[in-house]
């Protein structure tokens, strides 16, 4: 009998532990669910704030209109390229100058002889290998832009556009 009482008492002790464990699990599960809901709400609110949904709409962004571009055509140039061998190499180039200021057009017209001279001097020093590939064309474009901007300082152009370029 004493053994039965011990078993009953032991069983009741195990039952108390088992009863306590499910209630702790339920509390932990409930707390995790509440925490998850709070995180979802906080994440949604943060996302809405970053997307600008809380702004009153007063700050409407106006798309910047592109500035009009103006172009100045230079006459076609044909120059001998510098070469180490005895082969004659020629460069035929026809460029336009792009600018965003109409006043620069007025500066370019009287400066055209100076520009042609600067281009001729530079182009005659080039080798045909200097013009190989897109990197060579990019360097040529940058150098011609720099020379124009030096010649017409304080006015500036945006870029040199190649209308035609032939290396023969």
Buried (B, 14 or more C-beta within 10 A) or exposed (E): EEEEEEEEEEEEEEEEEEEEEEEEEEEEEEEEEEEEEEEEEEEEEEEEEEEEEEEEEEEEEEEEEEEEEBEBEBEEBEBEBEEEEEEEBEBEBBBBBBBEBEEBBEBBEEBEEBBBEBBEEBBEEBEBEBBEEEEBEEBBBEBBBEBBBEBBEEBBBBBBBEEEBEBE
